[in-house]
Amino acid sequence: MDTASFVRSLPKAELHLHIEGTLEPEMMFDLAARNGIDLPFANVDEVRAAYEFSDLQTFLDIYYQGAAVLVTEQDFYDLMVAYLGRAAHDGVRRAEIFFDPQTHTERGIEFPVFMNGFTRAIEYGEMRWGISAALIMCFLRHLPGDDALGTWHEAEPFLDDIIGVGLDSAEVGNPPEWFFDAYAHARAAGLHAVAHAGEEGPPSYITGALDTLHAERIDHGVRCEEDPALVDRLVREGIPLTMCPLSNVKLRVFDRLEDHNLKRLLDRGVRVTINSDDPAYFGGYVLDNYVDTAAALDLTRDDLVKLARNSIEATFLPDEHKQALLDELDAVAAG
């Protein structure tokens, strides 16, 4: 069995996926036509040619531009269904999916529009492909903490459909401590907490996310290696890192996939996982990330099973659901 077939056979979870980042150029054009929106591109090839980024900010500029075609409940439904079908084909059994409400509310799209589209699609995905999915609401860190707090209050009628909060967008110069109030409300409401940290920002942002926001998972976290005591802590406390190798290369966090520190951290005992981040923009969904990383870092089949195991253990599923997936993983790995 080749690597791709083996990885596809492994039950696994995807924990770092921005649903707006799954907007493929073909769908972008379809939705623009549906909604009467003019795009600054003549065709799909021009869009793909624009997907050459020098850093996180150059990506975000086009990411927000693309999201402007998402207008109706059906648009958000179609976007989510397309991702869930692709993820299920890659062997994803559980997806905990980021969405950015401020990206939409700033354009006048109200919460019920995207929430109803997403939740209908999640119900369909479970019925159609047997994939379990849940939503994590992210705050945009380039906007003030007060904006995050306002977004939290807008989301309160929809909390039954949200399992956690996260923090994304431009990291440098926007420390996690600014978002204490919004996270405090979320924790008080019983939601989980995750946060992007240590992608372009310093290791201190990882520490801040853990200590101030009480993050249960760190999204990216690649710069933790610069602080050995922090790595020790991640191992000791079992804090998962939701790594996105192809994204890290596309955004120049690493020059080459062969330079990535995922394998070193895995061997060190850090609970690392593999995810796809914004796959429409970074050239690979979760299967591509596993396969390409395995080739670049010479990952063994045991490593791949460990990564899948880490992903399941790091979900916010009830323990009995986790155990069922782990038992299935063990059976596949043994076979």
C-alpha positions as MATLAB code, in Angstrom:
seq = 'MDTASFVRSLPKAELHLHIEGTLEPEMMFDLAARNGIDLPFANVDEVRAAYEFSDLQTFLDIYYQGAAVLVTEQDFYDLMVAYLGRAAHDGVRRAEIFFDPQTHTERGIEFPVFMNGFTRAIEYGEMRWGISAALIMCFLRHLPGDDALGTWHEAEPFLDDIIGVGLDSAEVGNPPEWFFDAYAHARAAGLHAVAHAGEEGPPSYITGALDTLHAERIDHGVRCEEDPALVDRLVREGIPLTMCPLSNVKLRVFDRLEDHNLKRLLDRGVRVTINSDDPAYFGGYVLDNYVDTAAALDLTRDDLVKLARNSIEATFLPDEHKQALLDELDAVAAG';
ca = [
       0.000    0.000    0.000;
       1.449    3.391   -0.959;
       1.698    6.247    1.525;
      -1.379    8.073    0.259;
      -3.571    4.973    0.499;
      -2.217    4.180    3.953;
      -2.837    7.699    5.248;
      -6.312    7.783    3.725;
      -7.142    4.553    5.565;
      -6.240    6.040    8.948;
      -9.167    7.509   10.915;
      -8.069   10.991   11.892;
      -9.197   14.463   12.858;
      -8.530   17.836   11.284;
      -8.195   20.523   13.944;
      -6.763   23.521   12.089;
      -8.920   24.389    9.105;
     -10.345   27.785    8.200;
     -13.544   27.185    6.268;
     -13.118   30.454    4.365;
      -9.711   29.142    3.324;
     -11.308   26.235    1.443;
     -12.774   28.584   -1.176;
     -11.371   27.166   -4.399;
     -10.967   29.593   -7.335;
     -13.650   27.786   -9.332;
     -16.170   28.254   -6.521;
     -15.027   31.846   -6.069;
     -15.995   32.572   -9.676;
     -19.253   30.640   -9.407;
     -20.336   32.531   -6.295;
     -19.228   35.878   -7.739;
     -21.449   35.218  -10.762;
     -24.318   34.054   -8.539;
     -24.122   37.218   -6.433;
     -23.242   39.751   -9.135;
     -19.800   40.518   -7.701;
     -16.921   41.708   -9.880;
     -13.599   40.004   -9.168;
     -10.216   41.617   -9.873;
      -9.233   38.497  -11.834;
     -10.107   37.522  -15.392;
     -10.081   33.781  -14.820;
      -9.164   30.929  -12.486;
      -5.563   30.853  -13.718;
      -5.085   34.484  -12.664;
      -6.386   33.655   -9.205;
      -3.986   30.739   -8.816;
      -1.119   32.894  -10.053;
      -1.909   35.340   -7.244;
      -1.399   32.589   -4.658;
       2.297   33.342   -4.259;
       2.802   34.842   -0.833;
       5.821   36.396    0.842;
       4.354   36.248    4.356;
       1.130   35.924    6.320;
      -0.098   39.426    5.510;
       0.176   39.031    1.733;
      -1.950   35.912    2.056;
      -4.524   37.618    4.281;
      -4.970   40.434    1.770;
      -6.234   38.057   -0.925;
      -7.991   35.789    1.590;
     -10.330   38.577    2.699;
     -10.846   39.624   -0.913;
     -11.965   36.105   -1.809;
     -14.341   35.865    1.163;
     -16.338   38.797   -0.243;
     -18.146   36.429   -2.644;
     -19.808   34.662    0.317;
     -23.147   36.421    0.710;
     -26.118   34.076    1.132;
     -26.895   31.150    3.418;
     -26.590   28.876    0.383;
     -23.069   30.173   -0.305;
     -21.899   29.196    3.176;
     -23.698   25.847    2.901;
     -22.020   25.077   -0.432;
     -18.599   26.049    0.917;
     -18.924   23.762    3.946;
     -20.331   20.805    2.015;
     -17.466   20.992   -0.491;
     -14.903   20.858    2.319;
     -16.595   18.058    4.245;
     -16.788   15.860    1.167;
     -13.112   16.389    0.438;
     -12.113   15.788    4.063;
     -14.137   12.586    4.278;
     -12.413   11.339    1.123;
      -9.075   11.990    2.865;
     -10.080    9.824    5.842;
     -11.050   12.643    8.214;
     -13.627   11.367   10.690;
     -13.808   14.499   12.841;
     -13.284   18.131   11.810;
     -13.234   21.039   14.256;
     -13.552   23.964   11.898;
     -12.610   27.627   12.307;
     -14.841   30.385   10.981;
     -14.302   34.153   11.083;
     -17.570   35.984   11.791;
     -15.959   39.431   11.687;
     -14.885   38.822    8.092;
     -18.580   38.602    7.255;
     -20.302   40.932    9.722;
     -17.989   43.770    8.632;
     -19.517   43.298    5.159;
     -23.058   43.424    6.490;
     -23.588   39.630    6.533;
     -25.466   38.798    9.713;
     -24.824   35.840   12.018;
     -27.923   33.814   11.050;
     -26.839   33.787    7.400;
     -23.527   31.997    7.855;
     -24.475   30.037   10.959;
     -27.549   28.502    9.324;
     -25.565   27.660    6.205;
     -22.776   26.027    8.178;
     -24.992   24.032   10.526;
     -27.190   22.690    7.712;
     -24.065   21.594    5.856;
     -22.617   19.879    8.939;
     -25.844   17.914    9.371;
     -25.709   16.899    5.712;
     -22.032   15.905    5.951;
     -22.684   13.579    8.866;
     -25.633   11.998    7.079;
     -23.887   11.733    3.697;
     -20.327   10.764    4.652;
     -20.413    9.947    8.353;
     -18.022   12.797    9.155;
     -18.480   14.539   12.506;
     -17.866   18.288   12.495;
     -18.102   21.224   14.885;
     -17.476   24.971   14.718;
     -14.841   27.088   16.459;
     -15.448   30.833   16.264;
     -12.256   32.824   15.739;
     -11.621   36.423   16.682;
      -9.557   38.502   14.240;
      -6.513   39.672   16.162;
      -5.767   42.610   13.846;
      -8.979   44.159   15.192;
      -9.222   45.504   18.772;
     -10.136   43.309   21.704;
     -13.343   45.298   22.113;
     -14.402   44.144   18.644;
     -13.842   40.552   19.720;
     -16.013   41.146   22.775;
     -18.745   42.622   20.585;
     -18.554   39.604   18.307;
     -18.897   37.323   21.314;
     -22.147   39.035   22.292;
     -23.462   38.754   18.724;
     -22.710   35.028   18.828;
     -24.510   34.334   22.106;
     -27.804   33.205   20.488;
     -25.828   30.587   18.512;
     -23.672   29.053   21.218;
     -25.369   25.665   20.943;
     -23.692   25.354   17.533;
     -20.219   26.511   18.630;
     -17.807   24.362   20.645;
     -14.967   26.823   21.136;
     -13.272   30.110   20.362;
      -9.991   30.792   18.606;
      -7.701   33.633   17.608;
      -6.375   34.138   14.078;
      -5.298   36.699   11.439;
      -2.101   38.797   11.572;
      -0.069   37.627   14.564;
       2.943   39.953   14.822;
       2.249   42.902   17.096;
      -1.127   41.527   18.232;
      -0.470   39.578   21.453;
      -3.022   37.174   22.919;
      -3.387   39.177   26.120;
      -5.499   41.760   24.262;
      -8.312   39.211   23.979;
      -8.610   38.207   27.622;
     -12.156   39.556   28.047;
     -13.684   37.749   25.068;
     -12.047   34.476   26.105;
     -13.182   34.910   29.699;
     -16.784   35.138   28.505;
     -16.329   32.055   26.331;
     -14.853   29.990   29.153;
     -17.641   31.082   31.488;
     -20.125   29.828   28.898;
     -18.414   26.435   28.842;
     -16.705   26.750   25.473;
     -13.238   25.400   24.670;
     -10.330   27.718   23.915;
      -7.642   27.488   21.235;
      -5.370   30.146   19.734;
      -2.963   30.716   16.872;
       0.439   31.418   18.377;
       4.085   31.000   17.489;
       3.653   30.956   13.712;
       5.254   34.316   12.948;
       4.939   35.614   16.495;
       7.446   34.818   19.256;
       7.300   31.911   21.721;
       6.014   34.341   24.341;
       2.736   34.470   22.404;
       2.373   30.727   22.969;
       2.962   31.201   26.691;
       0.513   34.098   26.720;
      -2.141   32.044   24.962;
      -1.722   29.270   27.535;
      -1.554   31.460   30.638;
      -3.890   34.339   29.747;
      -6.408   32.747   27.395;
      -6.141   29.245   28.901;
      -5.829   27.775   25.401;
      -6.227   24.002   25.313;
      -4.553   23.688   21.914;
      -1.994   25.890   20.176;
      -2.525   26.422   16.470;
       0.826   26.302   14.632;
       3.294   26.722   17.520;
       6.349   26.087   15.333;
       8.463   28.716   17.132;
       8.166   26.921   20.471;
      11.601   25.388   19.794;
      13.198   28.762   20.497;
      12.243   28.323   24.169;
      13.379   24.919   25.525;
      11.453   25.427   28.758;
       8.291   25.978   26.726;
       8.875   22.750   24.795;
       9.291   20.954   28.128;
       5.997   22.425   29.255;
       4.173   21.383   26.083;
       5.397   17.817   26.590;
       4.644   17.786   30.314;
       1.126   19.194   29.946;
       0.295   17.342   26.720;
      -0.641   20.559   24.894;
      -1.459   19.738   21.246;
       0.075   21.750   18.409;
      -2.090   21.866   15.289;
       0.643   22.169   12.676;
       0.099   22.960    9.000;
       3.296   22.079    7.109;
       2.341   23.131    3.570;
       0.976   26.420    4.885;
       4.229   27.080    6.741;
       6.237   26.692    3.532;
       3.788   28.686    1.418;
       3.956   31.587    3.909;
       7.762   31.358    4.200;
       7.813   30.287    7.839;
      10.128   27.549    6.541;
      11.953   27.773    3.226;
      11.496   24.085    2.487;
       9.313   21.327    3.858;
      12.512   19.426    4.639;
      13.346   22.192    7.159;
      10.124   21.791    9.149;
      10.466   20.960   12.852;
       7.407   18.683   13.071;
       9.458   15.463   13.212;
      11.855   16.806   15.829;
       8.967   17.890   18.026;
       7.146   14.601   17.493;
      10.255   12.678   18.564;
      10.627   15.025   21.525;
       7.180   13.994   22.762;
       5.167   17.062   21.770;
       1.599   16.195   20.753;
       1.864   17.491   17.192;
      -0.861   17.024   14.573;
      -1.034   17.609   10.805;
      -3.707   19.856    9.297;
      -4.288   21.924    6.163;
      -5.042   25.477    7.404;
      -6.280   27.226    4.210;
      -5.949   24.456    1.625;
      -7.414   26.292   -1.372;
      -4.641   28.871   -1.022;
      -1.769   26.651    0.107;
      -2.024   23.828   -2.408;
      -3.008   20.876   -0.274;
      -5.745   19.356    1.880;
      -5.002   17.157    4.867;
      -4.001   14.072    2.859;
      -1.546   16.162    0.824;
      -0.056   17.548    4.026;
       0.476   14.067    5.466;
       1.933   12.601    2.265;
       4.223   15.505    1.400;
       5.455   15.838    4.985;
       6.100   12.107    5.213;
       8.270   12.290    2.096;
      10.140   15.430    3.159;
      10.825   14.352    6.749;
      11.113   10.594    6.184;
       8.198    9.814    8.476;
       7.615    6.137    9.211;
       4.236    4.437    9.224;
       4.447    4.424   13.010;
       4.939    8.199   12.877;
       1.873    8.577   10.664;
      -0.230    6.449   13.020;
       1.033    8.516   15.960;
       0.055   11.743   14.195;
      -3.430   10.381   13.513;
      -3.670    9.223   17.145;
      -2.596   12.659   18.380;
      -5.273   14.286   16.237;
      -8.046   12.138   17.693;
      -6.836   12.564   21.268;
      -6.673   16.328   20.790;
     -10.318   16.670   19.683;
     -13.042   18.046   21.899;
     -15.135   14.920   21.363;
     -16.578   13.077   24.372;
     -14.210   10.408   25.664;
     -16.334    7.526   24.433;
     -16.352    8.900   20.885;
     -12.588    9.411   20.995;
     -12.083    5.861   22.180;
     -14.214    4.454   19.374;
     -12.053    6.255   16.813;
      -8.850    5.174   18.560;
      -9.998    1.565   18.560;
     -10.693    1.854   14.854;
      -7.273    3.401   14.289;
      -5.594    0.552   16.187;
      -7.401   -2.000   14.045;
      -6.332   -0.281   10.815;
      -2.730    0.093   11.987;
      -2.559   -3.564   13.019;
      -4.035   -4.751    9.744;
];
